[in-house]
Amino acid sequence: MYNYETKYTRYEVGNNTGFWSELGRTIEREHPDSLLPSLPTSCYIPDGNHCFCRLTEHMVFDRCMICMNLEGQQSMDGQAAKDQALSHFLGNINTRGVRSGKFELKYDGKKLEQVTLNVNHAETLFIWYNRFLRRRIEKCPSAVNEAYDLYVKRKYEEQGLDYA
């Protein structure tokens, strides 16, 4: 979105309120010239490790939010259900050695901050978290499903596990 301004019009404000919104300027929703052709994309290769790492972080964050939402459900004993679900989930993560068994959630006040993982920890959680990811991945395009299957199969084989 953009609004065309000149050096004369940028300082104009409404007489009654003193705000720009009073002037009723139109905001253009589409830029007349696409900015994409100016970006050199021929030298970029998508990084699969980075993609899967962010996907795993998002899945862990979503699972934590599901656990935290149990607090508002009185039929499930609210706070106790939330604490039990979160401690069980975090215990499973720590058992697998993520952050040397010291993985914990960070909060900004009462708001849960985004989860961050390095590639090795994301791969560790991938194998364990595979059944939860499957539900999400099935909704994605077939190319994503195939890429995910190949990636998980390779990780299983690297660790000497049977991928069935």
CNS distance restraints for C-alpha pairs under 8 A (distance, minus, plus):
assign (resid   1 and name CA) (resid  27 and name CA) 6.67 0.50 0.50
assign (resid   1 and name CA) (resid  28 and name CA) 5.69 0.50 0.50
assign (resid   1 and name CA) (resid  29 and name CA) 4.72 0.50 0.50
assign (resid   1 and name CA) (resid  30 and name CA) 6.21 0.50 0.50
assign (resid   1 and name CA) (resid  31 and name CA) 6.88 0.50 0.50
assign (resid   2 and name CA) (resid  27 and name CA) 5.96 0.50 0.50
assign (resid   2 and name CA) (resid  28 and name CA) 5.52 0.50 0.50
assign (resid   2 and name CA) (resid  29 and name CA) 6.92 0.50 0.50
assign (resid   2 and name CA) (resid  30 and name CA) 7.92 0.50 0.50
assign (resid   2 and name CA) (resid  31 and name CA) 7.20 0.50 0.50
assign (resid   3 and name CA) (resid  25 and name CA) 7.85 0.50 0.50
assign (resid   3 and name CA) (resid  26 and name CA) 6.98 0.50 0.50
assign (resid   3 and name CA) (resid  27 and name CA) 5.12 0.50 0.50
assign (resid   3 and name CA) (resid  28 and name CA) 6.09 0.50 0.50
assign (resid   5 and name CA) (resid   9 and name CA) 5.87 0.50 0.50
assign (resid   5 and name CA) (resid  10 and name CA) 5.71 0.50 0.50
assign (resid   6 and name CA) (resid  10 and name CA) 6.03 0.50 0.50
assign (resid   7 and name CA) (resid  11 and name CA) 7.67 0.50 0.50
assign (resid   8 and name CA) (resid  12 and name CA) 7.66 0.50 0.50
assign (resid  12 and name CA) (resid  20 and name CA) 7.08 0.50 0.50
assign (resid  13 and name CA) (resid  17 and name CA) 7.99 0.50 0.50
assign (resid  13 and name CA) (resid  18 and name CA) 5.15 0.50 0.50
assign (resid  13 and name CA) (resid  19 and name CA) 5.19 0.50 0.50
assign (resid  13 and name CA) (resid  20 and name CA) 4.85 0.50 0.50
assign (resid  13 and name CA) (resid  21 and name CA) 8.00 0.50 0.50
assign (resid  13 and name CA) (resid  22 and name CA) 7.25 0.50 0.50
assign (resid  13 and name CA) (resid  23 and name CA) 6.75 0.50 0.50
assign (resid  14 and name CA) (resid  18 and name CA) 4.74 0.50 0.50
assign (resid  14 and name CA) (resid  19 and name CA) 5.38 0.50 0.50
assign (resid  14 and name CA) (resid  20 and name CA) 6.04 0.50 0.50
assign (resid  14 and name CA) (resid  21 and name CA) 7.49 0.50 0.50
assign (resid  14 and name CA) (resid  22 and name CA) 5.05 0.50 0.50
assign (resid  14 and name CA) (resid  23 and name CA) 5.62 0.50 0.50
assign (resid  16 and name CA) (resid  22 and name CA) 7.98 0.50 0.50
assign (resid  17 and name CA) (resid  22 and name CA) 7.05 0.50 0.50
assign (resid  18 and name CA) (resid  22 and name CA) 7.75 0.50 0.50
assign (resid  19 and name CA) (resid  23 and name CA) 7.82 0.50 0.50
assign (resid  20 and name CA) (resid  24 and name CA) 7.75 0.50 0.50
assign (resid  21 and name CA) (resid  25 and name CA) 7.38 0.50 0.50
assign (resid  35 and name CA) (resid  39 and name CA) 7.22 0.50 0.50
assign (resid  46 and name CA) (resid  51 and name CA) 7.96 0.50 0.50
assign (resid  47 and name CA) (resid  51 and name CA) 6.30 0.50 0.50
assign (resid  48 and name CA) (resid  52 and name CA) 6.10 0.50 0.50
assign (resid  49 and name CA) (resid  53 and name CA) 5.98 0.50 0.50
assign (resid  49 and name CA) (resid 119 and name CA) 6.61 0.50 0.50
assign (resid  50 and name CA) (resid  54 and name CA) 6.23 0.50 0.50
assign (resid  50 and name CA) (resid 119 and name CA) 7.24 0.50 0.50
assign (resid  51 and name CA) (resid  55 and name CA) 6.18 0.50 0.50
assign (resid  52 and name CA) (resid  56 and name CA) 6.06 0.50 0.50
assign (resid  52 and name CA) (resid 122 and name CA) 7.60 0.50 0.50
assign (resid  53 and name CA) (resid  57 and name CA) 6.26 0.50 0.50
assign (resid  53 and name CA) (resid 117 and name CA) 6.90 0.50 0.50
assign (resid  53 and name CA) (resid 118 and name CA) 7.00 0.50 0.50
assign (resid  53 and name CA) (resid 119 and name CA) 5.70 0.50 0.50
assign (resid  53 and name CA) (resid 122 and name CA) 5.33 0.50 0.50
assign (resid  53 and name CA) (resid 123 and name CA) 7.49 0.50 0.50
assign (resid  54 and name CA) (resid  58 and name CA) 6.16 0.50 0.50
assign (resid  55 and name CA) (resid  59 and name CA) 6.24 0.50 0.50
assign (resid  56 and name CA) (resid  60 and name CA) 6.15 0.50 0.50
assign (resid  56 and name CA) (resid 122 and name CA) 6.01 0.50 0.50
assign (resid  56 and name CA) (resid 125 and name CA) 7.44 0.50 0.50
assign (resid  56 and name CA) (resid 126 and name CA) 6.86 0.50 0.50
assign (resid  57 and name CA) (resid  61 and name CA) 6.10 0.50 0.50
assign (resid  57 and name CA) (resid 114 and name CA) 7.79 0.50 0.50
assign (resid  57 and name CA) (resid 115 and name CA) 5.58 0.50 0.50
assign (resid  57 and name CA) (resid 116 and name CA) 6.06 0.50 0.50
assign (resid  57 and name CA) (resid 117 and name CA) 6.46 0.50 0.50
assign (resid  57 and name CA) (resid 122 and name CA) 7.38 0.50 0.50
assign (resid  58 and name CA) (resid  62 and name CA) 6.09 0.50 0.50
assign (resid  58 and name CA) (resid 114 and name CA) 7.99 0.50 0.50
assign (resid  58 and name CA) (resid 115 and name CA) 7.38 0.50 0.50
assign (resid  59 and name CA) (resid  63 and name CA) 6.16 0.50 0.50
assign (resid  59 and name CA) (resid 133 and name CA) 7.20 0.50 0.50
assign (resid  60 and name CA) (resid  64 and name CA) 6.21 0.50 0.50
assign (resid  60 and name CA) (resid 115 and name CA) 7.19 0.50 0.50
assign (resid  61 and name CA) (resid  65 and name CA) 6.23 0.50 0.50
assign (resid  61 and name CA) (resid 114 and name CA) 6.58 0.50 0.50
assign (resid  61 and name CA) (resid 115 and name CA) 5.93 0.50 0.50
assign (resid  62 and name CA) (resid  66 and name CA) 6.26 0.50 0.50
assign (resid  63 and name CA) (resid  67 and name CA) 6.37 0.50 0.50
assign (resid  64 and name CA) (resid  68 and name CA) 6.15 0.50 0.50
assign (resid  64 and name CA) (resid  86 and name CA) 6.66 0.50 0.50
assign (resid  64 and name CA) (resid  89 and name CA) 7.91 0.50 0.50
assign (resid  65 and name CA) (resid  69 and name CA) 6.05 0.50 0.50
assign (resid  66 and name CA) (resid  70 and name CA) 6.82 0.50 0.50
assign (resid  67 and name CA) (resid  71 and name CA) 7.90 0.50 0.50
assign (resid  67 and name CA) (resid  81 and name CA) 8.00 0.50 0.50
assign (resid  67 and name CA) (resid  82 and name CA) 5.43 0.50 0.50
assign (resid  67 and name CA) (resid  85 and name CA) 5.65 0.50 0.50
assign (resid  67 and name CA) (resid  86 and name CA) 5.75 0.50 0.50
assign (resid  68 and name CA) (resid  82 and name CA) 5.37 0.50 0.50
assign (resid  68 and name CA) (resid  83 and name CA) 7.99 0.50 0.50
assign (resid  68 and name CA) (resid  86 and name CA) 7.29 0.50 0.50
assign (resid  69 and name CA) (resid  73 and name CA) 7.40 0.50 0.50
assign (resid  69 and name CA) (resid  82 and name CA) 7.19 0.50 0.50
assign (resid  70 and name CA) (resid  76 and name CA) 7.03 0.50 0.50
assign (resid  70 and name CA) (resid  78 and name CA) 5.73 0.50 0.50
assign (resid  70 and name CA) (resid  79 and name CA) 7.27 0.50 0.50
assign (resid  70 and name CA) (resid  81 and name CA) 6.16 0.50 0.50
assign (resid  70 and name CA) (resid  82 and name CA) 5.11 0.50 0.50
assign (resid  71 and name CA) (resid  77 and name CA) 7.58 0.50 0.50
assign (resid  71 and name CA) (resid  78 and name CA) 3.89 0.50 0.50
assign (resid  71 and name CA) (resid  79 and name CA) 4.61 0.50 0.50
assign (resid  71 and name CA) (resid  80 and name CA) 7.55 0.50 0.50
assign (resid  71 and name CA) (resid  81 and name CA) 6.71 0.50 0.50
assign (resid  71 and name CA) (resid  82 and name CA) 5.24 0.50 0.50
assign (resid  72 and name CA) (resid  78 and name CA) 5.62 0.50 0.50
assign (resid  72 and name CA) (resid  79 and name CA) 7.75 0.50 0.50
assign (resid  73 and name CA) (resid  77 and name CA) 6.95 0.50 0.50
assign (resid  73 and name CA) (resid  78 and name CA) 5.25 0.50 0.50
assign (resid  74 and name CA) (resid  78 and name CA) 5.00 0.50 0.50
assign (resid  76 and name CA) (resid  81 and name CA) 6.19 0.50 0.50
assign (resid  77 and name CA) (resid  81 and name CA) 5.69 0.50 0.50
assign (resid  78 and name CA) (resid  82 and name CA) 6.33 0.50 0.50
assign (resid  79 and name CA) (resid  83 and name CA) 6.12 0.50 0.50
assign (resid  80 and name CA) (resid  84 and name CA) 6.04 0.50 0.50
assign (resid  81 and name CA) (resid  85 and name CA) 6.00 0.50 0.50
assign (resid  82 and name CA) (resid  86 and name CA) 6.02 0.50 0.50
assign (resid  83 and name CA) (resid  87 and name CA) 5.96 0.50 0.50
assign (resid  84 and name CA) (resid  88 and name CA) 6.05 0.50 0.50
assign (resid  85 and name CA) (resid  89 and name CA) 6.13 0.50 0.50
assign (resid  86 and name CA) (resid  90 and name CA) 5.98 0.50 0.50
assign (resid  87 and name CA) (resid  91 and name CA) 5.76 0.50 0.50
assign (resid  88 and name CA) (resid  92 and name CA) 6.26 0.50 0.50
assign (resid  89 and name CA) (resid  93 and name CA) 6.48 0.50 0.50
assign (resid  90 and name CA) (resid  94 and name CA) 6.10 0.50 0.50
assign (resid  90 and name CA) (resid 103 and name CA) 7.20 0.50 0.50
assign (resid  90 and name CA) (resid 104 and name CA) 7.14 0.50 0.50
assign (resid  91 and name CA) (resid  95 and name CA) 5.99 0.50 0.50
assign (resid  92 and name CA) (resid  96 and name CA) 6.69 0.50 0.50
assign (resid  93 and name CA) (resid  97 and name CA) 7.06 0.50 0.50
assign (resid  93 and name CA) (resid  98 and name CA) 6.24 0.50 0.50
assign (resid  93 and name CA) (resid 101 and name CA) 7.57 0.50 0.50
assign (resid  93 and name CA) (resid 103 and name CA) 7.15 0.50 0.50
assign (resid  93 and name CA) (resid 125 and name CA) 7.27 0.50 0.50
assign (resid  94 and name CA) (resid  98 and name CA) 5.57 0.50 0.50
assign (resid  94 and name CA) (resid  99 and name CA) 7.60 0.50 0.50
assign (resid  94 and name CA) (resid 100 and name CA) 7.42 0.50 0.50
assign (resid  94 and name CA) (resid 101 and name CA) 4.11 0.50 0.50
assign (resid  94 and name CA) (resid 102 and name CA) 6.12 0.50 0.50
assign (resid  94 and name CA) (resid 103 and name CA) 5.90 0.50 0.50
assign (resid  95 and name CA) (resid 101 and name CA) 6.21 0.50 0.50
assign (resid  96 and name CA) (resid 101 and name CA) 7.02 0.50 0.50
assign (resid  96 and name CA) (resid 124 and name CA) 7.18 0.50 0.50
assign (resid  96 and name CA) (resid 125 and name CA) 7.77 0.50 0.50
assign (resid  97 and name CA) (resid 101 and name CA) 4.40 0.50 0.50
assign (resid  97 and name CA) (resid 102 and name CA) 7.77 0.50 0.50
assign (resid  98 and name CA) (resid 102 and name CA) 6.97 0.50 0.50
assign (resid  98 and name CA) (resid 103 and name CA) 6.04 0.50 0.50
assign (resid  98 and name CA) (resid 121 and name CA) 5.46 0.50 0.50
assign (resid  98 and name CA) (resid 124 and name CA) 7.54 0.50 0.50
assign (resid  99 and name CA) (resid 103 and name CA) 5.39 0.50 0.50
assign (resid  99 and name CA) (resid 121 and name CA) 7.38 0.50 0.50
assign (resid 105 and name CA) (resid 112 and name CA) 7.28 0.50 0.50
assign (resid 105 and name CA) (resid 113 and name CA) 7.48 0.50 0.50
assign (resid 105 and name CA) (resid 115 and name CA) 7.18 0.50 0.50
assign (resid 106 and name CA) (resid 112 and name CA) 6.22 0.50 0.50
assign (resid 106 and name CA) (resid 113 and name CA) 5.59 0.50 0.50
assign (resid 106 and name CA) (resid 114 and name CA) 7.93 0.50 0.50
assign (resid 106 and name CA) (resid 115 and name CA) 7.91 0.50 0.50
assign (resid 107 and name CA) (resid 111 and name CA) 5.48 0.50 0.50
assign (resid 107 and name CA) (resid 112 and name CA) 4.53 0.50 0.50
assign (resid 107 and name CA) (resid 113 and name CA) 5.32 0.50 0.50
assign (resid 108 and name CA) (resid 112 and name CA) 6.28 0.50 0.50
assign (resid 108 and name CA) (resid 113 and name CA) 6.31 0.50 0.50
assign (resid 117 and name CA) (resid 121 and name CA) 5.99 0.50 0.50
assign (resid 117 and name CA) (resid 122 and name CA) 5.91 0.50 0.50
assign (resid 118 and name CA) (resid 122 and name CA) 6.14 0.50 0.50
assign (resid 119 and name CA) (resid 123 and name CA) 6.11 0.50 0.50
assign (resid 120 and name CA) (resid 124 and name CA) 6.29 0.50 0.50
assign (resid 121 and name CA) (resid 125 and name CA) 6.28 0.50 0.50
assign (resid 122 and name CA) (resid 126 and name CA) 5.99 0.50 0.50
assign (resid 123 and name CA) (resid 127 and name CA) 6.66 0.50 0.50
assign (resid 123 and name CA) (resid 155 and name CA) 7.64 0.50 0.50
assign (resid 124 and name CA) (resid 128 and name CA) 6.92 0.50 0.50
assign (resid 125 and name CA) (resid 129 and name CA) 5.48 0.50 0.50
assign (resid 125 and name CA) (resid 130 and name CA) 7.96 0.50 0.50
assign (resid 126 and name CA) (resid 130 and name CA) 5.53 0.50 0.50
assign (resid 126 and name CA) (resid 152 and name CA) 7.61 0.50 0.50
assign (resid 127 and name CA) (resid 152 and name CA) 7.21 0.50 0.50
assign (resid 127 and name CA) (resid 155 and name CA) 7.95 0.50 0.50
assign (resid 127 and name CA) (resid 156 and name CA) 7.56 0.50 0.50
assign (resid 129 and name CA) (resid 133 and name CA) 6.31 0.50 0.50
assign (resid 130 and name CA) (resid 134 and name CA) 6.03 0.50 0.50
assign (resid 131 and name CA) (resid 135 and name CA) 7.04 0.50 0.50
assign (resid 132 and name CA) (resid 136 and name CA) 7.19 0.50 0.50
assign (resid 133 and name CA) (resid 137 and name CA) 5.99 0.50 0.50
assign (resid 134 and name CA) (resid 138 and name CA) 6.01 0.50 0.50
assign (resid 135 and name CA) (resid 139 and name CA) 7.28 0.50 0.50
assign (resid 136 and name CA) (resid 140 and name CA) 7.23 0.50 0.50
assign (resid 137 and name CA) (resid 144 and name CA) 7.25 0.50 0.50
assign (resid 137 and name CA) (resid 145 and name CA) 6.10 0.50 0.50
assign (resid 138 and name CA) (resid 145 and name CA) 6.69 0.50 0.50
assign (resid 140 and name CA) (resid 144 and name CA) 6.21 0.50 0.50
assign (resid 140 and name CA) (resid 145 and name CA) 6.81 0.50 0.50
assign (resid 141 and name CA) (resid 145 and name CA) 6.71 0.50 0.50
assign (resid 142 and name CA) (resid 146 and name CA) 6.17 0.50 0.50
assign (resid 143 and name CA) (resid 147 and name CA) 6.14 0.50 0.50
assign (resid 144 and name CA) (resid 148 and name CA) 6.01 0.50 0.50
assign (resid 145 and name CA) (resid 149 and name CA) 6.17 0.50 0.50
assign (resid 146 and name CA) (resid 150 and name CA) 6.24 0.50 0.50
assign (resid 147 and name CA) (resid 151 and name CA) 6.12 0.50 0.50
assign (resid 148 and name CA) (resid 152 and name CA) 6.11 0.50 0.50
assign (resid 149 and name CA) (resid 153 and name CA) 5.97 0.50 0.50
assign (resid 150 and name CA) (resid 154 and name CA) 6.14 0.50 0.50
assign (resid 151 and name CA) (resid 155 and name CA) 6.33 0.50 0.50
assign (resid 152 and name CA) (resid 156 and name CA) 6.13 0.50 0.50
assign (resid 153 and name CA) (resid 157 and name CA) 6.19 0.50 0.50
assign (resid 153 and name CA) (resid 163 and name CA) 5.85 0.50 0.50
assign (resid 154 and name CA) (resid 158 and name CA) 6.14 0.50 0.50
assign (resid 155 and name CA) (resid 159 and name CA) 6.48 0.50 0.50
assign (resid 156 and name CA) (resid 160 and name CA) 6.31 0.50 0.50
assign (resid 156 and name CA) (resid 161 and name CA) 4.97 0.50 0.50
assign (resid 156 and name CA) (resid 162 and name CA) 6.51 0.50 0.50
assign (resid 156 and name CA) (resid 163 and name CA) 6.03 0.50 0.50
assign (resid 157 and name CA) (resid 161 and name CA) 5.53 0.50 0.50
assign (resid 157 and name CA) (resid 162 and name CA) 6.78 0.50 0.50
assign (resid 157 and name CA) (resid 163 and name CA) 7.26 0.50 0.50
